[in-house]
Amino acid sequence: LQQRHPDELNEDSIVLITGAAGFIGSELAMALHRVYNVKQVLCIDIMDVSLTTSADPATSTPPVSAKMASGAAKDKVKTFYSKTEQEMALFEFKRQRVFNMMQTLGTKGTFYRADFRPSIPEYFDMGEVPILDTIFKTHPDITHVVHLADPYHGGATVLSAEGSTNDGTGHLLTQAVPRVKEQIKSGMIEALFEQLKKIKDQQGPGAVPHFIYASSYEVYDHLHNTEHSPNQPPFQEDKPITTPSSLRGASKLIDEILAF
């Protein structure tokens, strides 16, 4: 099998980073430029400090409704919840970080502010552009994909008595593990894998970019680790994983299995 893309980074590398507005993502983008002088860095981030929405008006700020006016979606309503002062401050911090990153990258950097999570069956009904497909068609020579985007970064995910997941503030989180009916799973890594599979089917296995995924220490049961556990701290990657310490850890473990 002829691998089109070399394993190592070099001046011909084109790297796509999801979650690029975060601390790790932005620092990685600048390091790729400074250390390896890569050809191009493609950055994608939703630029939202929290991917949470609240289904309970009593625990959220009043919604502002906007009619979707295109095609079959004209009667659909999208609801936006106003941000708190803390969320706006975090957004401004994130915006400044992206500004610094893009100034460092210069002409070698491209930033997409977009949510690439699938929203099927309404994905095409609402006129959304399949952003990942557009990125890979615009940049067919992507050599590396680094997946850092994490929809569960807003805090520890806990399971309430009612069975819904929340961040301790009453805000419902996108499910880490699908266990509540009609509440969606994020689908970020699935969307990426669908795109990479399309490349494999159309161009062959050698054309698929290298994929790097950022997991979490929460895949290990660091909260209830006992002397009988097969994997004592410091945790070893070659030893078995028993029970993740959170729903976020369970989600990360599922993503690792999908990636494997």
ROFI-233243 format. One record per residue (C-alpha): residue number from 1; residue in three letters; x, y, z. Coordinates in Angstrom, 3 decimals, padded with zeros to 6 digits. Layout:
! ROFI-233243
<pt><nr>NUM</nr><rest>Ala</rest><px>X</px><py>Y</py><pz>Z</pz></pt>
...
END
This chain:
! ROFI-233243
<pt><nr>1</nr><rest>Leu</rest><px>000.000</px><py>000.000</py><pz>000.000</pz></pt>
<pt><nr>2</nr><rest>Gln</rest><px>001.424</px><py>003.344</py><pz>-001.074</pz></pt>
<pt><nr>3</nr><rest>Gln</rest><px>000.829</px><py>005.988</py><pz>001.578</pz></pt>
<pt><nr>4</nr><rest>Arg</rest><px>000.395</px><py>009.349</py><pz>-000.104</pz></pt>
<pt><nr>5</nr><rest>His</rest><px>001.000</px><py>011.359</py><pz>003.045</pz></pt>
<pt><nr>6</nr><rest>Pro</rest><px>004.246</px><py>010.873</py><pz>005.009</pz></pt>
<pt><nr>7</nr><rest>Asp</rest><px>003.984</px><py>010.268</py><pz>008.751</pz></pt>
<pt><nr>8</nr><rest>Glu</rest><px>006.250</px><py>013.141</py><pz>009.662</pz></pt>
<pt><nr>9</nr><rest>Leu</rest><px>005.359</px><py>016.810</py><pz>009.540</pz></pt>
<pt><nr>10</nr><rest>Asn</rest><px>007.212</px><py>018.911</py><pz>007.001</pz></pt>
<pt><nr>11</nr><rest>Glu</rest><px>006.882</px><py>022.049</py><pz>004.900</pz></pt>
<pt><nr>12</nr><rest>Asp</rest><px>004.347</px><py>020.326</py><pz>002.630</pz></pt>
<pt><nr>13</nr><rest>Ser</rest><px>001.983</px><py>019.308</py><pz>005.452</pz></pt>
<pt><nr>14</nr><rest>Ile</rest><px>-001.567</px><py>020.665</py><pz>005.552</pz></pt>
<pt><nr>15</nr><rest>Val</rest><px>-003.109</px><py>020.199</py><pz>008.996</pz></pt>
<pt><nr>16</nr><rest>Leu</rest><px>-006.776</px><py>020.468</py><pz>009.947</pz></pt>
<pt><nr>17</nr><rest>Ile</rest><px>-007.405</px><py>021.194</py><pz>013.657</pz></pt>
<pt><nr>18</nr><rest>Thr</rest><px>-010.867</px><py>020.977</py><pz>015.197</pz></pt>
<pt><nr>19</nr><rest>Gly</rest><px>-011.417</px><py>022.913</py><pz>018.403</pz></pt>
<pt><nr>20</nr><rest>Ala</rest><px>-008.669</px><py>025.288</py><pz>017.298</pz></pt>
<pt><nr>21</nr><rest>Ala</rest><px>-009.911</px><py>028.180</py><pz>019.435</pz></pt>
<pt><nr>22</nr><rest>Gly</rest><px>-009.172</px><py>026.286</py><pz>022.627</pz></pt>
<pt><nr>23</nr><rest>Phe</rest><px>-005.901</px><py>026.583</py><pz>024.512</pz></pt>
<pt><nr>24</nr><rest>Ile</rest><px>-004.388</px><py>023.336</py><pz>023.195</pz></pt>
<pt><nr>25</nr><rest>Gly</rest><px>-005.693</px><py>023.854</py><pz>019.664</pz></pt>
<pt><nr>26</nr><rest>Ser</rest><px>-004.416</px><py>027.409</py><pz>019.309</pz></pt>
<pt><nr>27</nr><rest>Glu</rest><px>-001.027</px><py>026.604</py><pz>020.825</pz></pt>
<pt><nr>28</nr><rest>Leu</rest><px>-000.691</px><py>023.562</py><pz>018.555</pz></pt>
<pt><nr>29</nr><rest>Ala</rest><px>-001.506</px><py>025.632</py><pz>015.473</pz></pt>
<pt><nr>30</nr><rest>Met</rest><px>001.191</px><py>028.184</py><pz>016.312</pz></pt>
<pt><nr>31</nr><rest>Ala</rest><px>003.720</px><py>025.463</py><pz>017.205</pz></pt>
<pt><nr>32</nr><rest>Leu</rest><px>003.146</px><py>023.728</py><pz>013.850</pz></pt>
<pt><nr>33</nr><rest>His</rest><px>003.931</px><py>027.016</py><pz>012.148</pz></pt>
<pt><nr>34</nr><rest>Arg</rest><px>006.968</px><py>027.917</py><pz>014.243</pz></pt>
<pt><nr>35</nr><rest>Val</rest><px>008.583</px><py>024.487</py><pz>014.566</pz></pt>
<pt><nr>36</nr><rest>Tyr</rest><px>007.645</px><py>022.669</py><pz>011.362</pz></pt>
<pt><nr>37</nr><rest>Asn</rest><px>006.769</px><py>025.600</py><pz>009.069</pz></pt>
<pt><nr>38</nr><rest>Val</rest><px>003.870</px><py>023.573</py><pz>007.665</pz></pt>
<pt><nr>39</nr><rest>Lys</rest><px>002.306</px><py>024.623</py><pz>004.389</pz></pt>
<pt><nr>40</nr><rest>Gln</rest><px>-001.107</px><py>025.426</py><pz>005.841</pz></pt>
<pt><nr>41</nr><rest>Val</rest><px>-003.083</px><py>025.180</py><pz>009.075</pz></pt>
<pt><nr>42</nr><rest>Leu</rest><px>-006.865</px><py>024.890</py><pz>008.749</pz></pt>
<pt><nr>43</nr><rest>Cys</rest><px>-008.680</px><py>025.755</py><pz>011.972</pz></pt>
<pt><nr>44</nr><rest>Ile</rest><px>-012.306</px><py>025.041</py><pz>012.798</pz></pt>
<pt><nr>45</nr><rest>Asp</rest><px>-014.194</px><py>025.963</py><pz>015.965</pz></pt>
<pt><nr>46</nr><rest>Ile</rest><px>-017.771</px><py>026.792</py><pz>016.878</pz></pt>
<pt><nr>47</nr><rest>Met</rest><px>-016.473</px><py>029.674</py><pz>019.051</pz></pt>
<pt><nr>48</nr><rest>Asp</rest><px>-019.109</px><py>028.987</py><pz>021.667</pz></pt>
<pt><nr>49</nr><rest>Val</rest><px>-018.050</px><py>028.861</py><pz>025.300</pz></pt>
<pt><nr>50</nr><rest>Ser</rest><px>-020.791</px><py>026.330</py><pz>025.983</pz></pt>
<pt><nr>51</nr><rest>Leu</rest><px>-022.640</px><py>023.991</py><pz>023.666</pz></pt>
<pt><nr>52</nr><rest>Thr</rest><px>-025.443</px><py>023.765</py><pz>026.181</pz></pt>
<pt><nr>53</nr><rest>Thr</rest><px>-029.049</px><py>024.836</py><pz>025.859</pz></pt>
<pt><nr>54</nr><rest>Ser</rest><px>-031.713</px><py>024.645</py><pz>028.480</pz></pt>
<pt><nr>55</nr><rest>Ala</rest><px>-035.050</px><py>022.970</py><pz>027.974</pz></pt>
<pt><nr>56</nr><rest>Asp</rest><px>-036.376</px><py>024.442</py><pz>031.201</pz></pt>
<pt><nr>57</nr><rest>Pro</rest><px>-037.360</px><py>028.152</py><pz>030.997</pz></pt>
<pt><nr>58</nr><rest>Ala</rest><px>-037.144</px><py>028.390</py><pz>034.775</pz></pt>
<pt><nr>59</nr><rest>Thr</rest><px>-033.401</px><py>027.705</py><pz>034.677</pz></pt>
<pt><nr>60</nr><rest>Ser</rest><px>-032.498</px><py>029.762</py><pz>031.635</pz></pt>
<pt><nr>61</nr><rest>Thr</rest><px>-032.609</px><py>033.319</py><pz>030.409</pz></pt>
<pt><nr>62</nr><rest>Pro</rest><px>-035.553</px><py>034.237</py><pz>028.150</pz></pt>
<pt><nr>63</nr><rest>Pro</rest><px>-035.167</px><py>032.894</py><pz>024.614</pz></pt>
<pt><nr>64</nr><rest>Val</rest><px>-035.092</px><py>034.963</py><pz>021.468</pz></pt>
<pt><nr>65</nr><rest>Ser</rest><px>-036.835</px><py>033.165</py><pz>018.619</pz></pt>
<pt><nr>66</nr><rest>Ala</rest><px>-035.947</px><py>033.557</py><pz>014.955</pz></pt>
<pt><nr>67</nr><rest>Lys</rest><px>-037.999</px><py>032.110</py><pz>012.090</pz></pt>
<pt><nr>68</nr><rest>Met</rest><px>-036.107</px><py>030.020</py><pz>009.565</pz></pt>
<pt><nr>69</nr><rest>Ala</rest><px>-037.278</px><py>031.348</py><pz>006.234</pz></pt>
<pt><nr>70</nr><rest>Ser</rest><px>-035.877</px><py>028.920</py><pz>003.670</pz></pt>
<pt><nr>71</nr><rest>Gly</rest><px>-037.728</px><py>026.120</py><pz>001.859</pz></pt>
<pt><nr>72</nr><rest>Ala</rest><px>-039.152</px><py>023.354</py><pz>004.014</pz></pt>
<pt><nr>73</nr><rest>Ala</rest><px>-037.799</px><py>025.043</py><pz>007.124</pz></pt>
<pt><nr>74</nr><rest>Lys</rest><px>-039.884</px><py>028.234</py><pz>006.886</pz></pt>
<pt><nr>75</nr><rest>Asp</rest><px>-042.159</px><py>027.117</py><pz>009.700</pz></pt>
<pt><nr>76</nr><rest>Lys</rest><px>-039.361</px><py>025.911</py><pz>011.926</pz></pt>
<pt><nr>77</nr><rest>Val</rest><px>-038.184</px><py>028.024</py><pz>014.817</pz></pt>
<pt><nr>78</nr><rest>Lys</rest><px>-034.632</px><py>028.124</py><pz>016.108</pz></pt>
<pt><nr>79</nr><rest>Thr</rest><px>-034.212</px><py>029.234</py><pz>019.703</pz></pt>
<pt><nr>80</nr><rest>Phe</rest><px>-031.211</px><py>031.116</py><pz>020.994</pz></pt>
<pt><nr>81</nr><rest>Tyr</rest><px>-030.515</px><py>031.684</py><pz>024.674</pz></pt>
<pt><nr>82</nr><rest>Ser</rest><px>-028.821</px><py>034.853</py><pz>025.741</pz></pt>
<pt><nr>83</nr><rest>Lys</rest><px>-025.398</px><py>034.527</py><pz>027.320</pz></pt>
<pt><nr>84</nr><rest>Thr</rest><px>-024.441</px><py>035.364</py><pz>030.848</pz></pt>
<pt><nr>85</nr><rest>Glu</rest><px>-021.784</px><py>037.955</py><pz>031.624</pz></pt>
<pt><nr>86</nr><rest>Gln</rest><px>-019.300</px><py>035.192</py><pz>032.440</pz></pt>
<pt><nr>87</nr><rest>Glu</rest><px>-019.986</px><py>033.430</py><pz>029.133</pz></pt>
<pt><nr>88</nr><rest>Met</rest><px>-019.480</px><py>036.665</py><pz>027.211</pz></pt>
<pt><nr>89</nr><rest>Ala</rest><px>-016.186</px><py>037.251</py><pz>029.018</pz></pt>
<pt><nr>90</nr><rest>Leu</rest><px>-015.034</px><py>033.741</py><pz>028.113</pz></pt>
<pt><nr>91</nr><rest>Phe</rest><px>-016.065</px><py>034.291</py><pz>024.517</pz></pt>
<pt><nr>92</nr><rest>Glu</rest><px>-014.020</px><py>037.498</py><pz>024.359</pz></pt>
<pt><nr>93</nr><rest>Phe</rest><px>-011.011</px><py>035.654</py><pz>025.789</pz></pt>
<pt><nr>94</nr><rest>Lys</rest><px>-011.437</px><py>032.981</py><pz>023.133</pz></pt>
<pt><nr>95</nr><rest>Arg</rest><px>-011.811</px><py>035.598</py><pz>020.389</pz></pt>
<pt><nr>96</nr><rest>Gln</rest><px>-008.554</px><py>037.279</py><pz>021.405</pz></pt>
<pt><nr>97</nr><rest>Arg</rest><px>-006.807</px><py>033.913</py><pz>021.428</pz></pt>
<pt><nr>98</nr><rest>Val</rest><px>-007.978</px><py>033.222</py><pz>017.868</pz></pt>
<pt><nr>99</nr><rest>Phe</rest><px>-006.892</px><py>036.717</py><pz>016.790</pz></pt>
<pt><nr>100</nr><rest>Asn</rest><px>-003.394</px><py>036.091</py><pz>018.164</pz></pt>
<pt><nr>101</nr><rest>Met</rest><px>-003.266</px><py>032.657</py><pz>016.496</pz></pt>
<pt><nr>102</nr><rest>Met</rest><px>-004.311</px><py>033.963</py><pz>013.093</pz></pt>
<pt><nr>103</nr><rest>Gln</rest><px>-001.857</px><py>036.855</py><pz>013.273</pz></pt>
<pt><nr>104</nr><rest>Thr</rest><px>000.909</px><py>034.340</py><pz>013.999</pz></pt>
<pt><nr>105</nr><rest>Leu</rest><px>-000.108</px><py>032.035</py><pz>011.143</pz></pt>
<pt><nr>106</nr><rest>Gly</rest><px>-000.550</px><py>034.857</py><pz>008.638</pz></pt>
<pt><nr>107</nr><rest>Thr</rest><px>-001.381</px><py>033.658</py><pz>005.127</pz></pt>
<pt><nr>108</nr><rest>Lys</rest><px>-000.781</px><py>030.039</py><pz>006.178</pz></pt>
<pt><nr>109</nr><rest>Gly</rest><px>-003.820</px><py>030.029</py><pz>008.443</pz></pt>
<pt><nr>110</nr><rest>Thr</rest><px>-007.494</px><py>029.653</py><pz>007.588</pz></pt>
<pt><nr>111</nr><rest>Phe</rest><px>-010.209</px><py>029.826</py><pz>010.228</pz></pt>
<pt><nr>112</nr><rest>Tyr</rest><px>-013.727</px><py>028.415</py><pz>009.918</pz></pt>
<pt><nr>113</nr><rest>Arg</rest><px>-016.242</px><py>029.396</py><pz>012.568</pz></pt>
<pt><nr>114</nr><rest>Ala</rest><px>-018.677</px><py>026.528</py><pz>012.231</pz></pt>
<pt><nr>115</nr><rest>Asp</rest><px>-020.440</px><py>023.703</py><pz>014.012</pz></pt>
<pt><nr>116</nr><rest>Phe</rest><px>-019.710</px><py>020.505</py><pz>012.100</pz></pt>
<pt><nr>117</nr><rest>Arg</rest><px>-021.929</px><py>018.273</py><pz>014.211</pz></pt>
<pt><nr>118</nr><rest>Pro</rest><px>-024.551</px><py>016.497</py><pz>012.081</pz></pt>
<pt><nr>119</nr><rest>Ser</rest><px>-028.148</px><py>017.566</py><pz>012.673</pz></pt>
<pt><nr>120</nr><rest>Ile</rest><px>-029.890</px><py>014.964</py><pz>010.547</pz></pt>
<pt><nr>121</nr><rest>Pro</rest><px>-032.735</px><py>014.824</py><pz>009.482</pz></pt>
<pt><nr>122</nr><rest>Glu</rest><px>-032.836</px><py>018.628</py><pz>009.361</pz></pt>
<pt><nr>123</nr><rest>Tyr</rest><px>-029.279</px><py>018.973</py><pz>008.035</pz></pt>
<pt><nr>124</nr><rest>Phe</rest><px>-030.267</px><py>019.790</py><pz>004.466</pz></pt>
<pt><nr>125</nr><rest>Asp</rest><px>-033.804</px><py>020.979</py><pz>005.230</pz></pt>
<pt><nr>126</nr><rest>Met</rest><px>-032.442</px><py>024.068</py><pz>006.960</pz></pt>
<pt><nr>127</nr><rest>Gly</rest><px>-030.053</px><py>024.892</py><pz>004.149</pz></pt>
<pt><nr>128</nr><rest>Glu</rest><px>-026.914</px><py>024.132</py><pz>006.160</pz></pt>
<pt><nr>129</nr><rest>Val</rest><px>-023.661</px><py>023.765</py><pz>004.238</pz></pt>
<pt><nr>130</nr><rest>Pro</rest><px>-021.844</px><py>020.487</py><pz>004.922</pz></pt>
<pt><nr>131</nr><rest>Ile</rest><px>-018.767</px><py>022.307</py><pz>006.163</pz></pt>
<pt><nr>132</nr><rest>Leu</rest><px>-016.408</px><py>019.330</py><pz>006.414</pz></pt>
<pt><nr>133</nr><rest>Asp</rest><px>-017.145</px><py>018.260</py><pz>002.851</pz></pt>
<pt><nr>134</nr><rest>Thr</rest><px>-016.482</px><py>021.823</py><pz>001.692</pz></pt>
<pt><nr>135</nr><rest>Ile</rest><px>-013.174</px><py>022.011</py><pz>003.579</pz></pt>
<pt><nr>136</nr><rest>Phe</rest><px>-011.872</px><py>018.724</py><pz>002.177</pz></pt>
<pt><nr>137</nr><rest>Lys</rest><px>-012.934</px><py>019.655</py><pz>-001.366</pz></pt>
<pt><nr>138</nr><rest>Thr</rest><px>-011.266</px><py>023.057</py><pz>-001.070</pz></pt>
<pt><nr>139</nr><rest>His</rest><px>-008.114</px><py>021.498</py><pz>000.409</pz></pt>
<pt><nr>140</nr><rest>Pro</rest><px>-007.810</px><py>018.019</py><pz>-001.158</pz></pt>
<pt><nr>141</nr><rest>Asp</rest><px>-004.198</px><py>017.630</py><pz>000.033</pz></pt>
<pt><nr>142</nr><rest>Ile</rest><px>-004.889</px><py>017.648</py><pz>003.795</pz></pt>
<pt><nr>143</nr><rest>Thr</rest><px>-002.236</px><py>015.406</py><pz>005.352</pz></pt>
<pt><nr>144</nr><rest>His</rest><px>-003.183</px><py>015.415</py><pz>009.049</pz></pt>
<pt><nr>145</nr><rest>Val</rest><px>-006.427</px><py>015.812</py><pz>011.005</pz></pt>
<pt><nr>146</nr><rest>Val</rest><px>-006.159</px><py>016.660</py><pz>014.718</pz></pt>
<pt><nr>147</nr><rest>His</rest><px>-009.488</px><py>016.287</py><pz>016.533</pz></pt>
<pt><nr>148</nr><rest>Leu</rest><px>-009.526</px><py>018.406</py><pz>019.695</pz></pt>
<pt><nr>149</nr><rest>Ala</rest><px>-013.097</px><py>019.731</py><pz>019.632</pz></pt>
<pt><nr>150</nr><rest>Asp</rest><px>-014.914</px><py>018.654</py><pz>022.787</pz></pt>
<pt><nr>151</nr><rest>Pro</rest><px>-018.633</px><py>019.352</py><pz>023.309</pz></pt>
<pt><nr>152</nr><rest>Tyr</rest><px>-018.357</px><py>018.329</py><pz>026.971</pz></pt>
<pt><nr>153</nr><rest>His</rest><px>-015.823</px><py>020.924</py><pz>028.110</pz></pt>
<pt><nr>154</nr><rest>Gly</rest><px>-018.368</px><py>022.969</py><pz>030.059</pz></pt>
<pt><nr>155</nr><rest>Gly</rest><px>-017.866</px><py>021.081</py><pz>033.292</pz></pt>
<pt><nr>156</nr><rest>Ala</rest><px>-018.351</px><py>017.681</py><pz>034.817</pz></pt>
<pt><nr>157</nr><rest>Thr</rest><px>-021.328</px><py>015.862</py><pz>033.343</pz></pt>
<pt><nr>158</nr><rest>Val</rest><px>-023.613</px><py>014.505</py><pz>036.018</pz></pt>
<pt><nr>159</nr><rest>Leu</rest><px>-026.744</px><py>012.397</py><pz>035.773</pz></pt>
<pt><nr>160</nr><rest>Ser</rest><px>-029.732</px><py>013.929</py><pz>037.533</pz></pt>
<pt><nr>161</nr><rest>Ala</rest><px>-032.472</px><py>012.033</py><pz>039.302</pz></pt>
<pt><nr>162</nr><rest>Glu</rest><px>-034.742</px><py>012.636</py><pz>036.303</pz></pt>
<pt><nr>163</nr><rest>Gly</rest><px>-032.212</px><py>010.899</py><pz>034.031</pz></pt>
<pt><nr>164</nr><rest>Ser</rest><px>-031.044</px><py>013.961</py><pz>032.142</pz></pt>
<pt><nr>165</nr><rest>Thr</rest><px>-027.463</px><py>015.120</py><pz>031.951</pz></pt>
<pt><nr>166</nr><rest>Asn</rest><px>-026.529</px><py>018.596</py><pz>033.114</pz></pt>
<pt><nr>167</nr><rest>Asp</rest><px>-023.542</px><py>020.632</py><pz>034.149</pz></pt>
<pt><nr>168</nr><rest>Gly</rest><px>-024.789</px><py>021.392</py><pz>037.641</pz></pt>
<pt><nr>169</nr><rest>Thr</rest><px>-026.441</px><py>024.678</py><pz>036.573</pz></pt>
<pt><nr>170</nr><rest>Gly</rest><px>-029.649</px><py>023.253</py><pz>035.150</pz></pt>
<pt><nr>171</nr><rest>His</rest><px>-028.376</px><py>023.412</py><pz>031.568</pz></pt>
<pt><nr>172</nr><rest>Leu</rest><px>-028.865</px><py>020.221</py><pz>029.587</pz></pt>
<pt><nr>173</nr><rest>Leu</rest><px>-025.711</px><py>018.976</py><pz>027.908</pz></pt>
<pt><nr>174</nr><rest>Thr</rest><px>-025.375</px><py>017.239</py><pz>024.601</pz></pt>
<pt><nr>175</nr><rest>Gln</rest><px>-025.270</px><py>013.616</py><pz>025.669</pz></pt>
<pt><nr>176</nr><rest>Ala</rest><px>-021.910</px><py>012.024</py><pz>026.168</pz></pt>
<pt><nr>177</nr><rest>Val</rest><px>-023.521</px><py>008.595</py><pz>025.932</pz></pt>
<pt><nr>178</nr><rest>Pro</rest><px>-027.008</px><py>008.279</py><pz>024.369</pz></pt>
<pt><nr>179</nr><rest>Arg</rest><px>-029.188</px><py>007.235</py><pz>027.305</pz></pt>
<pt><nr>180</nr><rest>Val</rest><px>-032.040</px><py>009.753</py><pz>027.358</pz></pt>
<pt><nr>181</nr><rest>Lys</rest><px>-034.643</px><py>009.446</py><pz>024.608</pz></pt>
<pt><nr>182</nr><rest>Glu</rest><px>-034.693</px><py>012.208</py><pz>021.952</pz></pt>
<pt><nr>183</nr><rest>Gln</rest><px>-031.569</px><py>013.876</py><pz>023.358</pz></pt>
<pt><nr>184</nr><rest>Ile</rest><px>-028.821</px><py>013.936</py><pz>020.734</pz></pt>
<pt><nr>185</nr><rest>Lys</rest><px>-025.261</px><py>012.655</py><pz>020.852</pz></pt>
<pt><nr>186</nr><rest>Ser</rest><px>-022.683</px><py>015.137</py><pz>019.639</pz></pt>
<pt><nr>187</nr><rest>Gly</rest><px>-021.549</px><py>013.191</py><pz>016.579</pz></pt>
<pt><nr>188</nr><rest>Met</rest><px>-018.343</px><py>015.170</py><pz>015.983</pz></pt>
<pt><nr>189</nr><rest>Ile</rest><px>-015.996</px><py>012.229</py><pz>015.537</pz></pt>
<pt><nr>190</nr><rest>Glu</rest><px>-018.602</px><py>010.348</py><pz>013.525</pz></pt>
<pt><nr>191</nr><rest>Ala</rest><px>-018.850</px><py>013.276</py><pz>011.098</pz></pt>
<pt><nr>192</nr><rest>Leu</rest><px>-015.064</px><py>013.308</py><pz>010.698</pz></pt>
<pt><nr>193</nr><rest>Phe</rest><px>-014.886</px><py>009.555</py><pz>010.119</pz></pt>
<pt><nr>194</nr><rest>Glu</rest><px>-017.640</px><py>009.740</py><pz>007.503</pz></pt>
<pt><nr>195</nr><rest>Gln</rest><px>-015.572</px><py>012.328</py><pz>005.656</pz></pt>
<pt><nr>196</nr><rest>Leu</rest><px>-012.374</px><py>010.264</py><pz>005.900</pz></pt>
<pt><nr>197</nr><rest>Lys</rest><px>-014.282</px><py>007.177</py><pz>004.719</pz></pt>
<pt><nr>198</nr><rest>Lys</rest><px>-015.468</px><py>009.148</py><pz>001.692</pz></pt>
<pt><nr>199</nr><rest>Ile</rest><px>-011.839</px><py>009.958</py><pz>000.845</pz></pt>
<pt><nr>200</nr><rest>Lys</rest><px>-010.894</px><py>006.303</py><pz>001.236</pz></pt>
<pt><nr>201</nr><rest>Asp</rest><px>-013.752</px><py>005.148</py><pz>-001.009</pz></pt>
<pt><nr>202</nr><rest>Gln</rest><px>-013.047</px><py>007.737</py><pz>-003.695</pz></pt>
<pt><nr>203</nr><rest>Gln</rest><px>-009.234</px><py>007.893</py><pz>-003.688</pz></pt>
<pt><nr>204</nr><rest>Gly</rest><px>-008.055</px><py>004.757</py><pz>-001.906</pz></pt>
<pt><nr>205</nr><rest>Pro</rest><px>-006.619</px><py>004.072</py><pz>001.586</pz></pt>
<pt><nr>206</nr><rest>Gly</rest><px>-003.341</px><py>005.808</py><pz>000.783</pz></pt>
<pt><nr>207</nr><rest>Ala</rest><px>-005.095</px><py>009.163</py><pz>000.397</pz></pt>
<pt><nr>208</nr><rest>Val</rest><px>-006.608</px><py>009.205</py><pz>003.902</pz></pt>
<pt><nr>209</nr><rest>Pro</rest><px>-004.990</px><py>011.868</py><pz>006.142</pz></pt>
<pt><nr>210</nr><rest>His</rest><px>-003.339</px><py>010.839</py><pz>009.402</pz></pt>
<pt><nr>211</nr><rest>Phe</rest><px>-005.835</px><py>011.122</py><pz>012.263</pz></pt>
<pt><nr>212</nr><rest>Ile</rest><px>-004.883</px><py>012.261</py><pz>015.785</pz></pt>
<pt><nr>213</nr><rest>Tyr</rest><px>-007.476</px><py>012.240</py><pz>018.560</pz></pt>
<pt><nr>214</nr><rest>Ala</rest><px>-007.300</px><py>013.880</py><pz>021.992</pz></pt>
<pt><nr>215</nr><rest>Ser</rest><px>-008.924</px><py>011.628</py><pz>024.582</pz></pt>
<pt><nr>216</nr><rest>Ser</rest><px>-009.160</px><py>012.242</py><pz>028.341</pz></pt>
<pt><nr>217</nr><rest>Tyr</rest><px>-007.880</px><py>010.877</py><pz>031.643</pz></pt>
<pt><nr>218</nr><rest>Glu</rest><px>-011.564</px><py>010.423</py><pz>032.527</pz></pt>
<pt><nr>219</nr><rest>Val</rest><px>-011.566</px><py>007.147</py><pz>030.575</pz></pt>
<pt><nr>220</nr><rest>Tyr</rest><px>-009.858</px><py>005.764</py><pz>033.707</pz></pt>
<pt><nr>221</nr><rest>Asp</rest><px>-011.694</px><py>005.287</py><pz>036.977</pz></pt>
<pt><nr>222</nr><rest>His</rest><px>-009.556</px><py>007.763</py><pz>038.873</pz></pt>
<pt><nr>223</nr><rest>Leu</rest><px>-012.361</px><py>008.524</py><pz>041.342</pz></pt>
<pt><nr>224</nr><rest>His</rest><px>-012.846</px><py>004.992</py><pz>042.681</pz></pt>
<pt><nr>225</nr><rest>Asn</rest><px>-009.474</px><py>003.424</py><pz>042.008</pz></pt>
<pt><nr>226</nr><rest>Thr</rest><px>-008.692</px><py>000.708</py><pz>044.525</pz></pt>
<pt><nr>227</nr><rest>Glu</rest><px>-005.813</px><py>-001.635</py><pz>045.240</pz></pt>
<pt><nr>228</nr><rest>His</rest><px>-007.717</px><py>-004.354</py><pz>043.360</pz></pt>
<pt><nr>229</nr><rest>Ser</rest><px>-007.917</px><py>-002.334</py><pz>040.169</pz></pt>
<pt><nr>230</nr><rest>Pro</rest><px>-005.947</px><py>-003.832</py><pz>037.240</pz></pt>
<pt><nr>231</nr><rest>Asn</rest><px>-004.635</px><py>-000.365</py><pz>036.360</pz></pt>
<pt><nr>232</nr><rest>Gln</rest><px>-003.216</px><py>001.536</py><pz>039.298</pz></pt>
<pt><nr>233</nr><rest>Pro</rest><px>-002.124</px><py>005.206</py><pz>039.042</pz></pt>
<pt><nr>234</nr><rest>Pro</rest><px>-000.098</px><py>006.316</py><pz>037.245</pz></pt>
<pt><nr>235</nr><rest>Phe</rest><px>-002.324</px><py>004.759</py><pz>034.586</pz></pt>
<pt><nr>236</nr><rest>Gln</rest><px>-000.718</px><py>002.641</py><pz>031.879</pz></pt>
<pt><nr>237</nr><rest>Glu</rest><px>-002.093</px><py>002.665</py><pz>028.332</pz></pt>
<pt><nr>238</nr><rest>Asp</rest><px>-001.264</px><py>-001.007</py><pz>027.800</pz></pt>
<pt><nr>239</nr><rest>Lys</rest><px>-003.393</px><py>-002.129</py><pz>030.771</pz></pt>
<pt><nr>240</nr><rest>Pro</rest><px>-007.160</px><py>-002.712</py><pz>030.673</pz></pt>
<pt><nr>241</nr><rest>Ile</rest><px>-009.675</px><py>000.070</py><pz>031.238</pz></pt>
<pt><nr>242</nr><rest>Thr</rest><px>-012.397</px><py>-000.911</py><pz>033.706</pz></pt>
<pt><nr>243</nr><rest>Thr</rest><px>-014.988</px><py>001.813</py><pz>034.290</pz></pt>
<pt><nr>244</nr><rest>Pro</rest><px>-014.675</px><py>005.424</py><pz>033.075</pz></pt>
<pt><nr>245</nr><rest>Ser</rest><px>-015.024</px><py>007.964</py><pz>035.862</pz></pt>
<pt><nr>246</nr><rest>Ser</rest><px>-017.694</px><py>010.052</py><pz>034.091</pz></pt>
<pt><nr>247</nr><rest>Leu</rest><px>-020.093</px><py>010.098</py><pz>031.155</pz></pt>
<pt><nr>248</nr><rest>Arg</rest><px>-017.576</px><py>012.294</py><pz>029.363</pz></pt>
<pt><nr>249</nr><rest>Gly</rest><px>-014.969</px><py>009.578</py><pz>029.909</pz></pt>
<pt><nr>250</nr><rest>Ala</rest><px>-017.386</px><py>006.972</py><pz>028.569</pz></pt>
<pt><nr>251</nr><rest>Ser</rest><px>-017.943</px><py>009.119</py><pz>025.484</pz></pt>
<pt><nr>252</nr><rest>Lys</rest><px>-014.199</px><py>009.523</py><pz>024.956</pz></pt>
<pt><nr>253</nr><rest>Leu</rest><px>-013.751</px><py>005.773</py><pz>025.305</pz></pt>
<pt><nr>254</nr><rest>Ile</rest><px>-016.455</px><py>005.148</py><pz>022.690</pz></pt>
<pt><nr>255</nr><rest>Asp</rest><px>-014.662</px><py>007.573</py><pz>020.371</pz></pt>
<pt><nr>256</nr><rest>Glu</rest><px>-011.365</px><py>005.732</py><pz>020.972</pz></pt>
<pt><nr>257</nr><rest>Ile</rest><px>-013.042</px><py>002.457</py><pz>020.017</pz></pt>
<pt><nr>258</nr><rest>Leu</rest><px>-014.465</px><py>004.052</py><pz>016.862</pz></pt>
<pt><nr>259</nr><rest>Ala</rest><px>-011.023</px><py>005.416</py><pz>015.992</pz></pt>
<pt><nr>260</nr><rest>Phe</rest><px>-009.374</px><py>002.021</py><pz>016.544</pz></pt>
END
